[in-house]
Amino acid sequence: MPLPKQGKDPEALFATLEAFREQDMPWRDGRTWAYVYDPGEEAEGVIKQAFSMYLTENGLDPTVFPSAMHMENEVIGIAADLLHGDENVVGSFTSGGTESIICAVKAARDRARQEKPHVTRPEILLPETAHASFQKAAHYLGLEVVVVPVDPETFLADPELLRAAITPNTVMMVGSAISYAHGVVDPIPELGALAEETGVWLHVDGCMGGFMLHFLQRQGVPIPDYDFRVPGVSSISMDYHKYAFAAKGASVILYRSRDLRRHQMYACSNWTGYTVINPTVQSTKSAGPVASSWAILHHFGDDGYMAIARKVWAMTEKLVTGIDAIPDLRVLGKPQMNMCSFASDTVSVFHVADEMKERGWFVQPQLAYGSSPENLHLSINPASERWADDLIADLRVAVDAARELPSGELTAKIQEAFSGLSADEVTPDVFQGMLGMAGVDGTALPGRMAEINEVLNALPVPLREKLLVEYLNELYQPAR
């Protein structure tokens, strides 16, 4: 696709950009229950204006744009206060939970290199509910991943199973507050005690819940301590672009001390250009995300976030009760924040997801793994309050419709044709054959996803991952 020979006027450009969104979910109507954290129209205006004010300021060099450093220090200070950090707690602003987690894993690895140079194959212990970003970080940074089962009823990390998995090579273990899949808080006090006893770095993944849990706990929701109040916690990640409602690209990683954070940083003067010193993964970065975080925190303030917490927790209790009242559905675990997941033993939840989409809703499918069955996930936003009753009503209808749809036929065909196939044996030709059997064009998004999700759900994890990589590699193609 060549660059247009002549430029377009702004009106035509923006009309084209708007047209691109025709197939997107209309999330502003409050019927999209994943990926978007919607605080309402007024707050959206605040974050957009703040972002645009600092769009072109570069956070790379504080000597050029000290305003970016000033805002970062303030939003880090607010995060440290919310997470009960003392005067020694420090942190950095990042582009999101994944970058925060990569920074924490790097810090734990590099500290181990300094203190345990004999460890050549460092390990990270992950409850099976820990976010995939930890496995991504380990993949990038050369750590071995040790996945540990969780309680099959509560989906909470088991401190004794983690204890049993610790080896001389263990450099980090992880607890979640909350775990994304089920909305529950791991027993961080017990994990902290284990960390103190063994000397293993404990990271608390508060990317999803660290911010909102603070306000829910103050309202009496039974949540165990999960932050720097717990001895043994070395680092905590917390996203501002989730339930603090900043513009996307806004997270923080906090450390109990500067001595720990030091291992996160990178410097290079071993070339002919300017000296590179980066506290996080990024070098050049817009100051827009940190400005949006600063603005939204000051827009809502403590009282505003307390009001939001009351609203979303009431919605969560209502939805959990309503879903459990549908005979074919059951909520997984006991959610401790405004997120929940539900499964079925009688109908395909993947068909339910498709049927909900037909009715104008987006609910997020999650594949089975470990003790968690395939399920549907809801992220509950204040802007969706008016839809709680309608969501439950349409779920009942969607379940009835899903009960009448065939399930497992494509899975059986794929398994028969490709039984015994390993991930290493998935060539482009084999992949195209699978797509053909599924009736899927590899360069387009399918309208309904139930059969595809059922196939993925039935396959071994390595094969799932290989097929998803192959599909993504086909889907993203340069326009010609």
FENUR-V622349 format. One record per residue. N is the residue number from 1. RES is the residue in three letters. OMEGA is omega as a letter, one per 30 degrees, with the letter a starting at -180 (none if undefined). Layout:
BEGIN
n | res | omega
N | RES | OMEGA
N | RES | OMEGA
END
This chain:
BEGIN
n | res | omega
1 | MET | a
2 | PRO | l
3 | LEU | l
4 | PRO | a
5 | LYS | a
6 | GLN | l
7 | GLY | l
8 | LYS | l
9 | ASP | a
10 | PRO | a
11 | GLU | l
12 | ALA | l
13 | LEU | a
14 | PHE | l
15 | ALA | l
16 | THR | l
17 | LEU | l
18 | GLU | l
19 | ALA | l
20 | PHE | a
21 | ARG | a
22 | GLU | a
23 | GLN | l
24 | ASP | l
25 | MET | a
26 | PRO | a
27 | TRP | a
28 | ARG | l
29 | ASP | l
30 | GLY | a
31 | ARG | l
32 | THR | a
33 | TRP | l
34 | ALA | l
35 | TYR | a
36 | VAL | a
37 | TYR | a
38 | ASP | l
39 | PRO | a
40 | GLY | a
41 | GLU | a
42 | GLU | a
43 | ALA | l
44 | GLU | l
45 | GLY | l
46 | VAL | a
47 | ILE | l
48 | LYS | l
49 | GLN | l
50 | ALA | l
51 | PHE | a
52 | SER | l
53 | MET | a
54 | TYR | a
55 | LEU | a
56 | THR | l
57 | GLU | a
58 | ASN | l
59 | GLY | a
60 | LEU | a
61 | ASP | a
62 | PRO | l
63 | THR | l
64 | VAL | l
65 | PHE | l
66 | PRO | l
67 | SER | a
68 | ALA | l
69 | MET | l
70 | HIS | a
71 | MET | l
72 | GLU | a
73 | ASN | l
74 | GLU | a
75 | VAL | l
76 | ILE | l
77 | GLY | l
78 | ILE | l
79 | ALA | l
80 | ALA | l
81 | ASP | l
82 | LEU | a
83 | LEU | l
84 | HIS | l
85 | GLY | l
86 | ASP | a
87 | GLU | a
88 | ASN | a
89 | VAL | l
90 | VAL | a
91 | GLY | l
92 | SER | l
93 | PHE | a
94 | THR | a
95 | SER | a
96 | GLY | a
97 | GLY | a
98 | THR | l
99 | GLU | l
100 | SER | a
101 | ILE | l
102 | ILE | l
103 | CYS | a
104 | ALA | l
105 | VAL | l
106 | LYS | a
107 | ALA | l
108 | ALA | l
109 | ARG | a
110 | ASP | l
111 | ARG | l
112 | ALA | l
113 | ARG | a
114 | GLN | a
115 | GLU | a
116 | LYS | a
117 | PRO | l
118 | HIS | a
119 | VAL | a
120 | THR | l
121 | ARG | a
122 | PRO | a
123 | GLU | l
124 | ILE | a
125 | LEU | a
126 | LEU | l
127 | PRO | a
128 | GLU | l
129 | THR | a
130 | ALA | a
131 | HIS | a
132 | ALA | a
133 | SER | l
134 | PHE | l
135 | GLN | l
136 | LYS | l
137 | ALA | l
138 | ALA | l
139 | HIS | a
140 | TYR | a
141 | LEU | l
142 | GLY | l
143 | LEU | l
144 | GLU | a
145 | VAL | l
146 | VAL | a
147 | VAL | a
148 | VAL | l
149 | PRO | l
150 | VAL | l
151 | ASP | a
152 | PRO | l
153 | GLU | a
154 | THR | a
155 | PHE | l
156 | LEU | l
157 | ALA | a
158 | ASP | a
159 | PRO | a
160 | GLU | l
161 | LEU | l
162 | LEU | l
163 | ARG | a
164 | ALA | a
165 | ALA | a
166 | ILE | l
167 | THR | l
168 | PRO | l
169 | ASN | a
170 | THR | l
171 | VAL | l
172 | MET | l
173 | MET | a
174 | VAL | l
175 | GLY | a
176 | SER | l
177 | ALA | g
178 | ILE | l
179 | SER | a
180 | TYR | a
181 | ALA | a
182 | HIS | l
183 | GLY | a
184 | VAL | a
185 | VAL | l
186 | ASP | a
187 | PRO | a
188 | ILE | l
189 | PRO | l
190 | GLU | l
191 | LEU | l
192 | GLY | l
193 | ALA | l
194 | LEU | l
195 | ALA | l
196 | GLU | a
197 | GLU | a
198 | THR | a
199 | GLY | l
200 | VAL | l
201 | TRP | l
202 | LEU | l
203 | HIS | l
204 | VAL | l
205 | ASP | l
206 | GLY | a
207 | CYS | a
208 | MET | a
209 | GLY | a
210 | GLY | a
211 | PHE | a
212 | MET | l
213 | LEU | l
214 | HIS | a
215 | PHE | l
216 | LEU | a
217 | GLN | l
218 | ARG | l
219 | GLN | l
220 | GLY | l
221 | VAL | a
222 | PRO | a
223 | ILE | l
224 | PRO | l
225 | ASP | a
226 | TYR | a
227 | ASP | a
228 | PHE | l
229 | ARG | a
230 | VAL | l
231 | PRO | l
232 | GLY | l
233 | VAL | a
234 | SER | a
235 | SER | l
236 | ILE | l
237 | SER | a
238 | MET | a
239 | ASP | l
240 | TYR | a
241 | HIS | l
242 | LYS | a
243 | TYR | l
244 | ALA | l
245 | PHE | l
246 | ALA | l
247 | ALA | a
248 | LYS | a
249 | GLY | a
250 | ALA | l
251 | SER | l
252 | VAL | l
253 | ILE | a
254 | LEU | l
255 | TYR | a
256 | ARG | a
257 | SER | l
258 | ARG | a
259 | ASP | l
260 | LEU | a
261 | ARG | a
262 | ARG | a
263 | HIS | l
264 | GLN | a
265 | MET | a
266 | TYR | l
267 | ALA | l
268 | CYS | l
269 | SER | a
270 | ASN | l
271 | TRP | a
272 | THR | a
273 | GLY | a
274 | TYR | l
275 | THR | l
276 | VAL | l
277 | ILE | a
278 | ASN | l
279 | PRO | a
280 | THR | a
281 | VAL | a
282 | GLN | l
283 | SER | l
284 | THR | l
285 | LYS | l
286 | SER | l
287 | ALA | a
288 | GLY | a
289 | PRO | a
290 | VAL | l
291 | ALA | l
292 | SER | l
293 | SER | l
294 | TRP | a
295 | ALA | a
296 | ILE | l
297 | LEU | l
298 | HIS | l
299 | HIS | a
300 | PHE | a
301 | GLY | a
302 | ASP | a
303 | ASP | a
304 | GLY | l
305 | TYR | l
306 | MET | l
307 | ALA | l
308 | ILE | a
309 | ALA | l
310 | ARG | a
311 | LYS | a
312 | VAL | l
313 | TRP | l
314 | ALA | l
315 | MET | a
316 | THR | l
317 | GLU | l
318 | LYS | a
319 | LEU | l
320 | VAL | l
321 | THR | a
322 | GLY | l
323 | ILE | l
324 | ASP | l
325 | ALA | l
326 | ILE | a
327 | PRO | a
328 | ASP | a
329 | LEU | l
330 | ARG | l
331 | VAL | a
332 | LEU | a
333 | GLY | l
334 | LYS | a
335 | PRO | l
336 | GLN | l
337 | MET | a
338 | ASN | l
339 | MET | l
340 | CYS | l
341 | SER | a
342 | PHE | a
343 | ALA | l
344 | SER | l
345 | ASP | a
346 | THR | a
347 | VAL | l
348 | SER | l
349 | VAL | l
350 | PHE | l
351 | HIS | l
352 | VAL | l
353 | ALA | l
354 | ASP | l
355 | GLU | l
356 | MET | l
357 | LYS | l
358 | GLU | a
359 | ARG | l
360 | GLY | l
361 | TRP | l
362 | PHE | l
363 | VAL | a
364 | GLN | l
365 | PRO | l
366 | GLN | a
367 | LEU | l
368 | ALA | l
369 | TYR | l
370 | GLY | a
371 | SER | a
372 | SER | l
373 | PRO | l
374 | GLU | a
375 | ASN | l
376 | LEU | a
377 | HIS | l
378 | LEU | l
379 | SER | a
380 | ILE | a
381 | ASN | l
382 | PRO | a
383 | ALA | a
384 | SER | a
385 | GLU | a
386 | ARG | a
387 | TRP | a
388 | ALA | a
389 | ASP | a
390 | ASP | l
391 | LEU | l
392 | ILE | a
393 | ALA | a
394 | ASP | l
395 | LEU | l
396 | ARG | l
397 | VAL | a
398 | ALA | l
399 | VAL | l
400 | ASP | l
401 | ALA | a
402 | ALA | a
403 | ARG | a
404 | GLU | a
405 | LEU | l
406 | PRO | a
407 | SER | l
408 | GLY | a
409 | GLU | l
410 | LEU | l
411 | THR | l
412 | ALA | l
413 | LYS | l
414 | ILE | a
415 | GLN | l
416 | GLU | a
417 | ALA | a
418 | PHE | a
419 | SER | l
420 | GLY | a
421 | LEU | l
422 | SER | a
423 | ALA | a
424 | ASP | a
425 | GLU | l
426 | VAL | l
427 | THR | l
428 | PRO | l
429 | ASP | l
430 | VAL | a
431 | PHE | l
432 | GLN | l
433 | GLY | l
434 | MET | l
435 | LEU | l
436 | GLY | l
437 | MET | a
438 | ALA | a
439 | GLY | a
440 | VAL | l
441 | ASP | a
442 | GLY | a
443 | THR | a
444 | ALA | l
445 | LEU | l
446 | PRO | l
447 | GLY | l
448 | ARG | a
449 | MET | a
450 | ALA | a
451 | GLU | l
452 | ILE | l
453 | ASN | l
454 | GLU | l
455 | VAL | l
456 | LEU | a
457 | ASN | a
458 | ALA | a
459 | LEU | l
460 | PRO | a
461 | VAL | a
462 | PRO | l
463 | LEU | l
464 | ARG | a
465 | GLU | a
466 | LYS | a
467 | LEU | l
468 | LEU | l
469 | VAL | l
470 | GLU | a
471 | TYR | l
472 | LEU | l
473 | ASN | l
474 | GLU | a
475 | LEU | a
476 | TYR | a
477 | GLN | l
478 | PRO | l
479 | ALA | a
480 | ARG | none
END
